[in-house]
Amino acid sequence: MTSEPLRNTPDLNDVLYQFAIEHPKPDAADVDAYARIYPHHAAAITEFAIELATDALFADASSAVSDSSDSDVDKAMSRFHNRLYAVGSTAAPPASAQPNTALANPFASLDRIAMRQAAQQLHANSVFVMKLRDRQIRPETMSDGFRRVAADAAKAPLDVVIAHFAGQQTLAAGQRYKSDVKPTAGPLETFEEAVRSSGLSPEQEAYLLSL
């Protein structure tokens, strides 16, 4: 079910983040609905949705994909990650204002290529890796096997990854508020809920839940 629109926080990064979580495999109707709510961001939402859909197609692609098609997907995926992190970087607060826990976030330092590689190694997608990056999953629901695989994917020591997952939940990257009321993060998902709600293929879900 679609959550309430971000009427009080219409920053582009917030809109795209919510869109990615709600519609990991968007269609034209999803784009139209968001464009009507956020007309000033309609063009960016449309472009983002195209690239998000490409990401989902890449995750579902079989080994029979041709070299030329794979090259096209590579280019589309690069544009997807470029837009996602370009939006986040323009709105991100200075390093001195960020919490110390961000320094130990092994997923925050991944560039677009490394993010894609981490998603592939996890047999997941960008939406799921974003949840790991932003600590959206209850750490006690993760298996030891998954933690080890996640550490390998992040190319970080296991203890660093475990500490990151156990840290304080972060809000959507680049989230800004003009209100004097301090924003709060949403409820955490269990590991299974996070897997089921990230737009993964049945094979990807089965792999992650078997760890």
Secondary structure, DSSP 8 states (H G I E B T S, - for coil): ------TT---HHHHHHHHHHH-SS--HHHHHHHHHH-GGGHHHHHHHHHHHHHHHHHHH--TT--HHHHHHHHHHHHHHHHHHHHHHHHH---GGGS-GGGGG-TTTT--HHHHHHHHHHTT--HHHHHHHHTT-B-GGGS-HHHHHHHHHHHTS-HHHHHHHHHS----STT----SSS-------B-HHHHHHTTT--HHHHHHHHH-
